[in-house]
Amino acid sequence: MIFNSRVDAGRQLAARLAHLRGQNVVVVGLPRGGVPVGYEVARALDAPLDVILVRKIGVPFQPELAMGAIAEGGVRVVNEETLRLANVGPDGFAEVEAREAAELERRARRFRAGRPRVPLAGRTVVIVDDGIATGSTALAACQVVRAQGAQRIVLAAPVAGRDRADWLRGQADEVICVQEPASFFGIGEFYADFDQTPDEEVTDLLLRRAAARHPGGANGSRDIGSGEIAHAGGARDGEGPGAGAGAGRVGLGAGRAEEMSGWVEEVSIPAELVRLAGRLTVPPQPGGVVVFAHGSGSSRSSPRNRFVADTLASAGLATLLFDLLTPDEERDVGNVFDIGLLARRLLAATAWLREVPATAALPLGYFGASTGAAAALSAAAEAARQPTLDVAAVVSRGGRPDLAWDALPAVRAPTLLVVGGLDEQVLELNRRARERLTGSASRLEIVPGATHLFGEPGALERVAALARDWFVDHLTLLGHASRA
């Protein structure tokens, strides 16, 4: 099931919470994405709406991966397993924690605007988010609400991984989800529209709508009206969790869809003893093919990689986005950092493409993000020793080439390293790694004002343009030369 938007998800979630109507309920949304979902729940339950301020503490080089969380009232949650596997020390944790604490304070000023919290003591508190991935943020929210005297805690989200939902049932009195998939890559894959919720929408819901239409929220229940929220449209973030229709076939005919005057197909790639779901896009007369290797906490539905892939397709390049790990493998955080395993999966996908008629003769490149960039460089080094798997170019977006340190001198493919100017730790790692790329041409491009995920206006567009030009130069022209 795909939710059209957070508003749609909120209405579906509210239907699962109808049994709470008429009770002494307060709904608290986790900003930002949980607030539009929570608004729909509060409206359906005729309950007041407030925010619960929690900030995830992400691994420095992979912010989507939580190593802990902090929340109002001094609550602090640490994920020791992630700290150990990511090799993050106390200083690294403290640096991220300080940054998130400042953001927590900023949001408190912005979203509350001097309003006191809605009292929670003795009440049923429904904590709402737009989805639950690791559960660190949800756990911190439960602890905050408990500390504020909630009589009963209901944790509610449109989607949560089944194992995380089961774990959180030991932390809350009740956990309600519309979907609890066993295969869970990222929240965005369950939404057609997962564009970021702006601060303005959160304050609008809290201050103008929820507060104005529910003036008795702190002490009782009143009708908050039937106003609609039109969530801002934006980039599409996923096509759903469905696995490949191709089932490892190399003919690729059934289920083909017309797109950009070419075709797109969901595929299943054999790799060792597993099959990996992927999405192959082939424009008319492609000049090359680019294989994407995503970072930890992401998947073939990554909105950033799909944006770049669309840019490459518009330049006449075929693209393959695929999951490097199976759903079961994703649950083991150690696999996320097993660069050798990820590189082997990338090579398996490369070998598979060499058997697909539409891509068999095309020059091939790798686009890697974060830990996926390390896998791409490791795979490129290995491919240099196997002529049938030759890799003609590599692009790294916010990559961790240091995780492929020993392989760097063996890379023969021209390599472009793209790093945000504000991503200081990763930038220094890339500078050092470039000195190790002695066997190939390389270039380091810094995107001014960009952080690790390139979420700033125009930043991802700059990454896509740099990647497009690099691959056109090193793949398309090579393809034309080979056909001459």
C-alpha beads as a LAMMPS data file, in Angstrom:
LAMMPS data file: protein, C-alpha beads

484 atoms
483 bonds

1 atom types
1 bond types

-500.0 500.0 xlo xhi
-500.0 500.0 ylo yhi
-500.0 500.0 zlo zhi

Masses

1 110.0

Atoms # bond

1 1 1 0.000 0.000 0.000
2 1 1 1.245 3.488 -0.891
3 1 1 -0.061 6.560 0.961
4 1 1 -0.772 9.498 -1.333
5 1 1 0.514 11.979 1.237
6 1 1 0.852 12.482 4.985
7 1 1 -2.734 13.753 5.037
8 1 1 -3.945 10.519 3.448
9 1 1 -1.776 8.501 5.852
10 1 1 -3.170 10.439 8.815
11 1 1 -6.746 9.707 7.844
12 1 1 -6.051 6.005 7.427
13 1 1 -4.233 5.933 10.754
14 1 1 -7.088 7.796 12.443
15 1 1 -9.485 5.028 11.385
16 1 1 -7.329 2.538 13.347
17 1 1 -7.533 4.777 16.426
18 1 1 -11.310 5.311 16.456
19 1 1 -11.638 3.303 19.682
20 1 1 -9.935 6.172 21.537
21 1 1 -12.587 8.762 20.661
22 1 1 -14.341 10.106 23.733
23 1 1 -11.446 9.295 26.041
24 1 1 -9.252 11.934 27.685
25 1 1 -6.843 12.023 24.736
26 1 1 -4.023 14.345 23.671
27 1 1 -2.316 13.862 20.300
28 1 1 1.355 14.830 20.035
29 1 1 3.078 14.840 16.659
30 1 1 6.799 14.393 16.045
31 1 1 7.928 17.344 13.921
32 1 1 8.051 17.812 11.216
33 1 1 6.469 14.958 9.267
34 1 1 4.437 13.604 12.176
35 1 1 2.469 16.832 12.642
36 1 1 0.328 16.715 9.459
37 1 1 -0.345 13.042 10.213
38 1 1 -1.145 13.887 13.842
39 1 1 -3.433 16.724 12.800
40 1 1 -5.708 14.298 10.957
41 1 1 -5.693 11.964 13.972
42 1 1 -6.516 14.821 16.367
43 1 1 -9.337 16.017 14.124
44 1 1 -10.860 12.536 13.946
45 1 1 -10.565 11.968 17.714
46 1 1 -11.753 15.502 18.584
47 1 1 -8.572 15.904 20.636
48 1 1 -6.033 18.688 21.183
49 1 1 -2.806 18.641 19.163
50 1 1 0.681 19.453 20.403
51 1 1 4.242 18.559 19.425
52 1 1 6.728 16.312 21.157
53 1 1 10.230 17.541 20.376
54 1 1 12.743 14.771 19.748
55 1 1 15.910 14.839 17.632
56 1 1 17.622 11.802 16.162
57 1 1 21.392 11.643 16.622
58 1 1 22.635 10.251 13.328
59 1 1 25.960 8.620 12.525
60 1 1 28.216 11.488 11.315
61 1 1 28.857 10.029 7.871
62 1 1 25.345 8.556 7.467
63 1 1 22.770 10.782 9.213
64 1 1 19.811 8.524 8.360
65 1 1 21.271 5.838 10.642
66 1 1 20.369 6.636 14.268
67 1 1 22.918 6.119 17.022
68 1 1 20.612 7.726 19.565
69 1 1 18.120 10.502 20.220
70 1 1 17.518 13.432 22.553
71 1 1 14.229 14.980 23.592
72 1 1 12.593 17.653 25.717
73 1 1 13.170 17.343 29.411
74 1 1 16.749 16.123 29.069
75 1 1 15.856 12.642 27.805
76 1 1 18.781 10.927 26.063
77 1 1 18.747 7.542 24.275
78 1 1 21.942 5.852 23.040
79 1 1 22.075 2.914 20.612
80 1 1 25.256 1.197 21.734
81 1 1 25.187 -1.391 18.924
82 1 1 25.150 1.268 16.211
83 1 1 27.913 3.209 17.990
84 1 1 30.093 0.115 18.025
85 1 1 29.458 -0.913 14.426
86 1 1 29.900 2.619 13.104
87 1 1 33.034 3.062 15.232
88 1 1 31.848 6.393 16.635
89 1 1 33.580 7.491 19.822
90 1 1 32.330 9.748 22.650
91 1 1 33.669 12.899 20.980
92 1 1 31.923 12.109 17.698
93 1 1 28.651 11.406 19.496
94 1 1 28.935 14.584 21.572
95 1 1 29.530 16.720 18.488
96 1 1 26.358 15.507 16.784
97 1 1 24.408 15.692 20.058
98 1 1 25.370 19.346 20.553
99 1 1 24.237 20.206 17.043
100 1 1 20.910 18.418 17.479
101 1 1 20.384 20.033 20.902
102 1 1 20.662 23.451 19.254
103 1 1 18.104 22.410 16.629
104 1 1 15.822 21.074 19.373
105 1 1 15.910 24.468 21.082
106 1 1 15.267 26.277 17.791
107 1 1 12.241 24.139 17.051
108 1 1 10.867 24.653 20.551
109 1 1 10.976 28.416 20.019
110 1 1 9.544 28.187 16.517
111 1 1 6.772 25.665 17.030
112 1 1 5.599 26.664 20.512
113 1 1 5.945 30.441 20.003
114 1 1 5.620 30.978 23.736
115 1 1 2.648 28.633 24.145
116 1 1 2.861 26.252 27.110
117 1 1 2.773 22.518 26.513
118 1 1 -0.602 20.844 26.601
119 1 1 -0.681 19.052 30.000
120 1 1 -0.276 15.289 29.641
121 1 1 -0.604 14.152 33.257
122 1 1 -3.309 11.569 33.772
123 1 1 -4.274 11.479 30.090
124 1 1 -4.038 9.049 27.179
125 1 1 -1.301 10.409 24.923
126 1 1 -1.147 9.374 21.260
127 1 1 2.363 9.874 19.872
128 1 1 2.236 10.196 16.067
129 1 1 5.009 10.060 13.472
130 1 1 4.879 9.629 9.694
131 1 1 6.787 6.343 9.981
132 1 1 9.127 4.414 12.257
133 1 1 12.482 3.142 11.018
134 1 1 15.017 2.462 13.804
135 1 1 12.658 3.361 16.671
136 1 1 15.185 5.542 18.552
137 1 1 13.112 8.691 18.108
138 1 1 9.894 6.920 19.064
139 1 1 11.541 5.467 22.174
140 1 1 12.743 8.893 23.295
141 1 1 9.247 10.320 22.729
142 1 1 7.707 7.582 24.876
143 1 1 10.150 8.371 27.677
144 1 1 9.372 12.093 27.509
145 1 1 5.625 11.511 27.615
146 1 1 5.966 9.041 30.473
147 1 1 8.045 11.558 32.428
148 1 1 5.294 14.137 31.961
149 1 1 2.799 11.883 33.718
150 1 1 0.837 10.281 30.867
151 1 1 -1.517 7.614 32.155
152 1 1 -1.466 5.639 28.917
153 1 1 0.815 5.874 25.871
154 1 1 -0.309 4.926 22.378
155 1 1 2.406 5.031 19.710
156 1 1 0.895 5.434 16.242
157 1 1 2.394 5.606 12.748
158 1 1 1.168 4.820 9.228
159 1 1 4.099 2.432 8.713
160 1 1 6.750 0.744 10.850
161 1 1 9.035 -2.205 10.309
162 1 1 7.506 -5.283 11.903
163 1 1 10.491 -5.984 14.135
164 1 1 10.629 -2.343 15.330
165 1 1 6.903 -2.290 16.052
166 1 1 7.187 -5.496 18.082
167 1 1 10.142 -4.058 20.015
168 1 1 8.297 -0.796 20.745
169 1 1 5.302 -2.672 22.142
170 1 1 7.493 -3.186 25.183
171 1 1 7.939 0.586 25.494
172 1 1 4.368 1.851 24.905
173 1 1 1.018 0.605 26.176
174 1 1 -0.220 0.192 22.619
175 1 1 1.367 0.438 19.148
176 1 1 -0.944 1.071 16.195
177 1 1 0.218 1.013 12.570
178 1 1 -1.599 0.819 9.259
179 1 1 1.255 -1.267 7.841
180 1 1 3.972 -3.358 9.504
181 1 1 5.960 -4.791 6.593
182 1 1 8.613 -7.422 7.170
183 1 1 10.597 -5.866 4.302
184 1 1 11.379 -2.319 5.317
185 1 1 13.950 -0.111 3.560
186 1 1 12.811 3.426 4.303
187 1 1 9.679 5.363 5.200
188 1 1 9.602 7.259 1.920
189 1 1 8.981 4.155 -0.166
190 1 1 5.463 3.959 1.314
191 1 1 4.499 7.482 0.208
192 1 1 3.778 8.842 -3.259
193 1 1 4.487 12.332 -1.888
194 1 1 7.143 12.365 0.832
195 1 1 8.389 15.877 0.289
196 1 1 9.831 17.471 3.418
197 1 1 7.273 19.184 5.662
198 1 1 8.278 22.850 6.021
199 1 1 8.389 24.631 9.391
200 1 1 5.647 26.942 8.167
201 1 1 3.214 24.061 7.735
202 1 1 3.927 22.802 11.249
203 1 1 3.378 26.209 12.845
204 1 1 0.266 26.742 10.735
205 1 1 -1.256 23.504 11.984
206 1 1 -0.290 24.088 15.601
207 1 1 -0.890 27.788 16.013
208 1 1 -3.635 28.753 13.558
209 1 1 -5.629 25.584 13.093
210 1 1 -5.233 23.251 16.073
211 1 1 -4.938 26.006 18.692
212 1 1 -7.540 28.360 17.212
213 1 1 -10.128 25.631 16.680
214 1 1 -9.434 23.851 19.936
215 1 1 -9.071 26.633 22.545
216 1 1 -10.036 24.245 25.315
217 1 1 -7.260 21.826 24.394
218 1 1 -5.399 22.132 27.649
219 1 1 -8.403 21.337 29.769
220 1 1 -11.019 19.629 27.701
221 1 1 -12.282 18.632 24.314
222 1 1 -13.934 20.812 21.652
223 1 1 -14.562 20.558 17.942
224 1 1 -11.475 21.552 15.994
225 1 1 -13.362 21.750 12.738
226 1 1 -13.104 20.006 9.428
227 1 1 -10.471 22.126 7.696
228 1 1 -8.313 20.437 5.066
229 1 1 -4.538 20.565 4.800
230 1 1 -3.141 20.609 1.270
231 1 1 0.333 19.187 1.731
232 1 1 2.894 20.785 -0.539
233 1 1 3.562 18.678 -3.610
234 1 1 7.056 17.724 -4.631
235 1 1 9.378 14.987 -5.727
236 1 1 8.075 11.464 -5.782
237 1 1 9.896 9.248 -3.381
238 1 1 9.227 5.664 -4.283
239 1 1 7.300 3.120 -6.236
240 1 1 6.464 0.827 -3.367
241 1 1 8.131 -2.204 -1.884
242 1 1 7.327 -4.633 -4.681
243 1 1 10.203 -6.894 -5.661
244 1 1 11.337 -7.504 -9.200
245 1 1 9.010 -8.645 -11.883
246 1 1 12.001 -9.671 -13.928
247 1 1 12.876 -12.631 -11.673
248 1 1 16.436 -12.639 -12.944
249 1 1 15.421 -12.761 -16.616
250 1 1 17.686 -11.121 -19.142
251 1 1 15.197 -10.827 -21.983
252 1 1 13.224 -8.073 -20.221
253 1 1 10.008 -7.796 -22.118
254 1 1 6.980 -8.528 -19.902
255 1 1 5.699 -5.705 -17.749
256 1 1 7.642 -3.052 -19.667
257 1 1 6.292 0.467 -19.196
258 1 1 6.739 3.411 -21.511
259 1 1 8.656 6.237 -19.847
260 1 1 10.644 9.075 -21.413
261 1 1 10.094 7.290 -24.767
262 1 1 12.133 4.385 -23.436
263 1 1 11.208 1.674 -20.974
264 1 1 11.405 0.851 -17.278
265 1 1 11.197 -2.550 -15.631
266 1 1 11.284 -3.932 -12.124
267 1 1 13.895 -6.709 -12.078
268 1 1 15.315 -9.358 -9.759
269 1 1 19.086 -9.800 -9.830
270 1 1 20.753 -13.072 -8.756
271 1 1 23.645 -12.524 -6.344
272 1 1 25.286 -15.417 -4.506
273 1 1 22.372 -17.233 -2.815
274 1 1 19.871 -14.354 -2.879
275 1 1 17.946 -12.193 -5.315
276 1 1 18.035 -8.413 -5.172
277 1 1 15.164 -6.190 -6.275
278 1 1 15.995 -3.475 -8.783
279 1 1 14.663 -0.971 -11.273
280 1 1 16.210 -0.786 -14.750
281 1 1 15.529 2.283 -16.907
282 1 1 16.642 2.319 -20.546
283 1 1 16.108 5.473 -22.650
284 1 1 16.117 5.367 -26.463
285 1 1 19.594 4.661 -27.869
286 1 1 21.424 4.802 -24.535
287 1 1 25.050 5.915 -24.566
288 1 1 25.963 4.050 -21.369
289 1 1 24.555 2.515 -18.205
290 1 1 25.070 3.659 -14.606
291 1 1 24.603 1.364 -11.597
292 1 1 23.657 3.030 -8.314
293 1 1 24.987 1.894 -4.923
294 1 1 22.989 3.501 -2.115
295 1 1 24.195 4.268 1.390
296 1 1 23.039 2.773 4.678
297 1 1 19.437 3.368 5.655
298 1 1 18.455 3.796 2.008
299 1 1 17.291 1.630 -0.888
300 1 1 16.533 1.617 -4.600
301 1 1 13.706 4.045 -3.763
302 1 1 16.102 6.719 -2.454
303 1 1 14.623 10.052 -3.606
304 1 1 18.109 11.552 -3.984
305 1 1 19.426 8.745 -6.168
306 1 1 16.241 8.672 -8.206
307 1 1 16.560 12.400 -8.836
308 1 1 20.097 11.882 -10.102
309 1 1 18.982 8.847 -12.143
310 1 1 16.280 10.919 -13.857
311 1 1 18.894 13.537 -14.751
312 1 1 21.145 10.859 -16.237
313 1 1 18.260 9.335 -18.176
314 1 1 17.476 12.740 -19.707
315 1 1 21.086 12.761 -20.961
316 1 1 20.630 9.395 -22.679
317 1 1 22.050 7.085 -20.002
318 1 1 20.443 3.858 -18.793
319 1 1 20.307 3.411 -15.012
320 1 1 19.977 0.520 -12.568
321 1 1 18.894 1.224 -8.998
322 1 1 18.835 -1.896 -6.851
323 1 1 18.902 -3.035 -3.237
324 1 1 22.335 -4.228 -2.173
325 1 1 20.847 -6.232 0.718
326 1 1 17.737 -8.346 1.181
327 1 1 15.166 -7.301 3.804
328 1 1 16.469 -9.939 6.227
329 1 1 20.065 -8.798 5.710
330 1 1 19.074 -5.152 6.284
331 1 1 18.100 -5.970 9.873
332 1 1 21.740 -6.715 10.727
333 1 1 23.436 -3.318 11.007
334 1 1 26.798 -5.031 10.475
335 1 1 25.863 -5.813 6.861
336 1 1 25.415 -2.113 6.151
337 1 1 29.132 -1.580 6.807
338 1 1 30.346 -4.805 5.191
339 1 1 31.963 -3.114 2.181
340 1 1 33.250 -6.421 0.821
341 1 1 29.728 -7.863 0.746
342 1 1 28.280 -4.722 -0.833
343 1 1 31.018 -4.662 -3.496
344 1 1 30.310 -8.291 -4.411
345 1 1 26.647 -7.445 -4.839
346 1 1 27.585 -4.553 -7.114
347 1 1 29.766 -6.844 -9.220
348 1 1 26.912 -9.359 -9.433
349 1 1 24.633 -6.625 -10.767
350 1 1 27.340 -5.620 -13.240
351 1 1 27.664 -9.205 -14.500
352 1 1 23.875 -9.406 -14.811
353 1 1 23.769 -6.234 -16.924
354 1 1 26.385 -7.762 -19.241
355 1 1 23.820 -10.478 -20.047
356 1 1 20.922 -8.097 -20.698
357 1 1 20.753 -7.438 -24.463
358 1 1 19.865 -3.764 -24.055
359 1 1 22.881 -3.041 -21.823
360 1 1 25.385 -5.794 -22.633
361 1 1 27.627 -3.655 -24.863
362 1 1 27.190 -0.308 -23.112
363 1 1 30.064 1.433 -21.275
364 1 1 29.290 1.144 -17.570
365 1 1 29.715 3.452 -14.602
366 1 1 29.037 3.395 -10.845
367 1 1 27.302 6.103 -8.809
368 1 1 27.833 5.521 -5.088
369 1 1 26.470 7.432 -2.080
370 1 1 28.006 7.356 1.405
371 1 1 28.933 3.749 2.241
372 1 1 27.733 2.796 -1.245
373 1 1 30.578 4.879 -2.670
374 1 1 33.078 2.690 -0.832
375 1 1 31.404 -0.364 -2.351
376 1 1 31.533 1.250 -5.799
377 1 1 35.252 1.977 -5.534
378 1 1 36.007 -1.502 -4.198
379 1 1 33.981 -3.074 -7.008
380 1 1 35.678 -0.842 -9.598
381 1 1 39.098 -1.982 -8.341
382 1 1 38.059 -5.614 -8.670
383 1 1 36.427 -5.037 -12.073
384 1 1 39.742 -3.669 -13.366
385 1 1 41.075 -7.218 -13.003
386 1 1 38.136 -8.720 -14.918
387 1 1 37.907 -7.389 -18.525
388 1 1 34.303 -8.523 -18.928
389 1 1 33.262 -6.337 -15.980
390 1 1 35.198 -3.231 -16.981
391 1 1 33.993 -0.053 -15.235
392 1 1 34.551 3.144 -17.218
393 1 1 33.711 5.828 -14.608
394 1 1 32.800 6.308 -10.932
395 1 1 30.992 9.160 -9.183
396 1 1 30.852 9.389 -5.378
397 1 1 28.192 11.547 -3.672
398 1 1 29.044 12.367 -0.053
399 1 1 31.034 9.145 -0.126
400 1 1 33.147 7.254 2.356
401 1 1 36.113 6.287 0.131
402 1 1 38.177 5.765 3.280
403 1 1 36.187 2.563 3.853
404 1 1 37.734 1.251 0.611
405 1 1 41.221 2.499 1.527
406 1 1 43.195 -0.561 0.449
407 1 1 41.386 -0.791 -2.892
408 1 1 41.846 2.846 -3.968
409 1 1 45.237 2.476 -5.718
410 1 1 43.809 -0.347 -7.862
411 1 1 40.929 1.749 -9.220
412 1 1 41.432 2.412 -12.940
413 1 1 38.133 4.184 -13.689
414 1 1 38.121 8.009 -13.756
415 1 1 36.601 9.029 -10.424
416 1 1 34.644 12.134 -9.413
417 1 1 34.279 12.830 -5.686
418 1 1 31.419 15.230 -4.832
419 1 1 31.206 16.506 -1.245
420 1 1 29.206 19.242 0.490
421 1 1 31.256 22.197 1.637
422 1 1 29.726 21.994 5.127
423 1 1 30.256 18.227 5.396
424 1 1 33.656 18.845 6.948
425 1 1 34.498 15.388 8.268
426 1 1 33.600 13.630 5.030
427 1 1 35.323 16.343 2.996
428 1 1 38.611 15.702 4.770
429 1 1 38.221 11.938 4.255
430 1 1 37.715 12.529 0.528
431 1 1 40.751 14.775 0.281
432 1 1 42.908 12.055 1.799
433 1 1 41.334 9.341 -0.320
434 1 1 41.943 11.236 -3.542
435 1 1 45.683 11.074 -2.846
436 1 1 45.313 7.270 -2.887
437 1 1 43.629 7.204 -6.310
438 1 1 46.997 6.925 -8.029
439 1 1 45.860 4.587 -10.818
440 1 1 43.150 6.771 -12.297
441 1 1 42.206 10.328 -13.139
442 1 1 40.228 11.894 -10.312
443 1 1 38.594 15.151 -9.345
444 1 1 37.162 16.540 -6.107
445 1 1 34.163 18.838 -6.481
446 1 1 32.918 20.761 -3.440
447 1 1 29.319 22.004 -3.434
448 1 1 29.371 25.247 -1.392
449 1 1 26.911 25.477 1.497
450 1 1 25.822 21.833 1.193
451 1 1 25.688 19.308 4.030
452 1 1 25.953 15.527 3.830
453 1 1 22.563 14.866 2.215
454 1 1 22.665 17.862 -0.162
455 1 1 19.223 18.930 1.028
456 1 1 19.904 22.630 0.576
457 1 1 18.214 24.472 -2.340
458 1 1 20.019 23.716 -5.574
459 1 1 22.591 21.381 -3.967
460 1 1 21.258 18.092 -5.293
461 1 1 20.698 19.669 -8.701
462 1 1 24.403 20.563 -8.722
463 1 1 25.353 16.972 -7.818
464 1 1 23.153 15.620 -10.620
465 1 1 24.660 18.016 -13.158
466 1 1 28.220 17.115 -12.138
467 1 1 27.447 13.390 -12.356
468 1 1 25.719 13.809 -15.709
469 1 1 28.675 15.651 -17.217
470 1 1 31.190 13.160 -15.804
471 1 1 29.329 10.152 -17.173
472 1 1 28.620 11.778 -20.527
473 1 1 32.324 12.549 -20.896
474 1 1 33.515 9.090 -19.871
475 1 1 30.672 6.808 -21.002
476 1 1 28.750 8.332 -23.875
477 1 1 31.796 9.443 -25.817
478 1 1 33.417 6.062 -25.176
479 1 1 30.270 4.364 -26.447
480 1 1 30.271 6.410 -29.629
481 1 1 33.961 5.628 -30.200
482 1 1 33.381 1.888 -29.791
483 1 1 30.555 1.989 -32.358
484 1 1 32.521 4.053 -34.864

Bonds

1 1 1 2
2 1 2 3
3 1 3 4
4 1 4 5
5 1 5 6
6 1 6 7
7 1 7 8
8 1 8 9
9 1 9 10
10 1 10 11
11 1 11 12
12 1 12 13
13 1 13 14
14 1 14 15
15 1 15 16
16 1 16 17
17 1 17 18
18 1 18 19
19 1 19 20
20 1 20 21
21 1 21 22
22 1 22 23
23 1 23 24
24 1 24 25
25 1 25 26
26 1 26 27
27 1 27 28
28 1 28 29
29 1 29 30
30 1 30 31
31 1 31 32
32 1 32 33
33 1 33 34
34 1 34 35
35 1 35 36
36 1 36 37
37 1 37 38
38 1 38 39
39 1 39 40
40 1 40 41
41 1 41 42
42 1 42 43
43 1 43 44
44 1 44 45
45 1 45 46
46 1 46 47
47 1 47 48
48 1 48 49
49 1 49 50
50 1 50 51
51 1 51 52
52 1 52 53
53 1 53 54
54 1 54 55
55 1 55 56
56 1 56 57
57 1 57 58
58 1 58 59
59 1 59 60
60 1 60 61
61 1 61 62
62 1 62 63
63 1 63 64
64 1 64 65
65 1 65 66
66 1 66 67
67 1 67 68
68 1 68 69
69 1 69 70
70 1 70 71
71 1 71 72
72 1 72 73
73 1 73 74
74 1 74 75
75 1 75 76
76 1 76 77
77 1 77 78
78 1 78 79
79 1 79 80
80 1 80 81
81 1 81 82
82 1 82 83
83 1 83 84
84 1 84 85
85 1 85 86
86 1 86 87
87 1 87 88
88 1 88 89
89 1 89 90
90 1 90 91
91 1 91 92
92 1 92 93
93 1 93 94
94 1 94 95
95 1 95 96
96 1 96 97
97 1 97 98
98 1 98 99
99 1 99 100
100 1 100 101
101 1 101 102
102 1 102 103
103 1 103 104
104 1 104 105
105 1 105 106
106 1 106 107
107 1 107 108
108 1 108 109
109 1 109 110
110 1 110 111
111 1 111 112
112 1 112 113
113 1 113 114
114 1 114 115
115 1 115 116
116 1 116 117
117 1 117 118
118 1 118 119
119 1 119 120
120 1 120 121
121 1 121 122
122 1 122 123
123 1 123 124
124 1 124 125
125 1 125 126
126 1 126 127
127 1 127 128
128 1 128 129
129 1 129 130
130 1 130 131
131 1 131 132
132 1 132 133
133 1 133 134
134 1 134 135
135 1 135 136
136 1 136 137
137 1 137 138
138 1 138 139
139 1 139 140
140 1 140 141
141 1 141 142
142 1 142 143
143 1 143 144
144 1 144 145
145 1 145 146
146 1 146 147
147 1 147 148
148 1 148 149
149 1 149 150
150 1 150 151
151 1 151 152
152 1 152 153
153 1 153 154
154 1 154 155
155 1 155 156
156 1 156 157
157 1 157 158
158 1 158 159
159 1 159 160
160 1 160 161
161 1 161 162
162 1 162 163
163 1 163 164
164 1 164 165
165 1 165 166
166 1 166 167
167 1 167 168
168 1 168 169
169 1 169 170
170 1 170 171
171 1 171 172
172 1 172 173
173 1 173 174
174 1 174 175
175 1 175 176
176 1 176 177
177 1 177 178
178 1 178 179
179 1 179 180
180 1 180 181
181 1 181 182
182 1 182 183
183 1 183 184
184 1 184 185
185 1 185 186
186 1 186 187
187 1 187 188
188 1 188 189
189 1 189 190
190 1 190 191
191 1 191 192
192 1 192 193
193 1 193 194
194 1 194 195
195 1 195 196
196 1 196 197
197 1 197 198
198 1 198 199
199 1 199 200
200 1 200 201
201 1 201 202
202 1 202 203
203 1 203 204
204 1 204 205
205 1 205 206
206 1 206 207
207 1 207 208
208 1 208 209
209 1 209 210
210 1 210 211
211 1 211 212
212 1 212 213
213 1 213 214
214 1 214 215
215 1 215 216
216 1 216 217
217 1 217 218
218 1 218 219
219 1 219 220
220 1 220 221
221 1 221 222
222 1 222 223
223 1 223 224
224 1 224 225
225 1 225 226
226 1 226 227
227 1 227 228
228 1 228 229
229 1 229 230
230 1 230 231
231 1 231 232
232 1 232 233
233 1 233 234
234 1 234 235
235 1 235 236
236 1 236 237
237 1 237 238
238 1 238 239
239 1 239 240
240 1 240 241
241 1 241 242
242 1 242 243
243 1 243 244
244 1 244 245
245 1 245 246
246 1 246 247
247 1 247 248
248 1 248 249
249 1 249 250
250 1 250 251
251 1 251 252
252 1 252 253
253 1 253 254
254 1 254 255
255 1 255 256
256 1 256 257
257 1 257 258
258 1 258 259
259 1 259 260
260 1 260 261
261 1 261 262
262 1 262 263
263 1 263 264
264 1 264 265
265 1 265 266
266 1 266 267
267 1 267 268
268 1 268 269
269 1 269 270
270 1 270 271
271 1 271 272
272 1 272 273
273 1 273 274
274 1 274 275
275 1 275 276
276 1 276 277
277 1 277 278
278 1 278 279
279 1 279 280
280 1 280 281
281 1 281 282
282 1 282 283
283 1 283 284
284 1 284 285
285 1 285 286
286 1 286 287
287 1 287 288
288 1 288 289
289 1 289 290
290 1 290 291
291 1 291 292
292 1 292 293
293 1 293 294
294 1 294 295
295 1 295 296
296 1 296 297
297 1 297 298
298 1 298 299
299 1 299 300
300 1 300 301
301 1 301 302
302 1 302 303
303 1 303 304
304 1 304 305
305 1 305 306
306 1 306 307
307 1 307 308
308 1 308 309
309 1 309 310
310 1 310 311
311 1 311 312
312 1 312 313
313 1 313 314
314 1 314 315
315 1 315 316
316 1 316 317
317 1 317 318
318 1 318 319
319 1 319 320
320 1 320 321
321 1 321 322
322 1 322 323
323 1 323 324
324 1 324 325
325 1 325 326
326 1 326 327
327 1 327 328
328 1 328 329
329 1 329 330
330 1 330 331
331 1 331 332
332 1 332 333
333 1 333 334
334 1 334 335
335 1 335 336
336 1 336 337
337 1 337 338
338 1 338 339
339 1 339 340
340 1 340 341
341 1 341 342
342 1 342 343
343 1 343 344
344 1 344 345
345 1 345 346
346 1 346 347
347 1 347 348
348 1 348 349
349 1 349 350
350 1 350 351
351 1 351 352
352 1 352 353
353 1 353 354
354 1 354 355
355 1 355 356
356 1 356 357
357 1 357 358
358 1 358 359
359 1 359 360
360 1 360 361
361 1 361 362
362 1 362 363
363 1 363 364
364 1 364 365
365 1 365 366
366 1 366 367
367 1 367 368
368 1 368 369
369 1 369 370
370 1 370 371
371 1 371 372
372 1 372 373
373 1 373 374
374 1 374 375
375 1 375 376
376 1 376 377
377 1 377 378
378 1 378 379
379 1 379 380
380 1 380 381
381 1 381 382
382 1 382 383
383 1 383 384
384 1 384 385
385 1 385 386
386 1 386 387
387 1 387 388
388 1 388 389
389 1 389 390
390 1 390 391
391 1 391 392
392 1 392 393
393 1 393 394
394 1 394 395
395 1 395 396
396 1 396 397
397 1 397 398
398 1 398 399
399 1 399 400
400 1 400 401
401 1 401 402
402 1 402 403
403 1 403 404
404 1 404 405
405 1 405 406
406 1 406 407
407 1 407 408
408 1 408 409
409 1 409 410
410 1 410 411
411 1 411 412
412 1 412 413
413 1 413 414
414 1 414 415
415 1 415 416
416 1 416 417
417 1 417 418
418 1 418 419
419 1 419 420
420 1 420 421
421 1 421 422
422 1 422 423
423 1 423 424
424 1 424 425
425 1 425 426
426 1 426 427
427 1 427 428
428 1 428 429
429 1 429 430
430 1 430 431
431 1 431 432
432 1 432 433
433 1 433 434
434 1 434 435
435 1 435 436
436 1 436 437
437 1 437 438
438 1 438 439
439 1 439 440
440 1 440 441
441 1 441 442
442 1 442 443
443 1 443 444
444 1 444 445
445 1 445 446
446 1 446 447
447 1 447 448
448 1 448 449
449 1 449 450
450 1 450 451
451 1 451 452
452 1 452 453
453 1 453 454
454 1 454 455
455 1 455 456
456 1 456 457
457 1 457 458
458 1 458 459
459 1 459 460
460 1 460 461
461 1 461 462
462 1 462 463
463 1 463 464
464 1 464 465
465 1 465 466
466 1 466 467
467 1 467 468
468 1 468 469
469 1 469 470
470 1 470 471
471 1 471 472
472 1 472 473
473 1 473 474
474 1 474 475
475 1 475 476
476 1 476 477
477 1 477 478
478 1 478 479
479 1 479 480
480 1 480 481
481 1 481 482
482 1 482 483
483 1 483 484
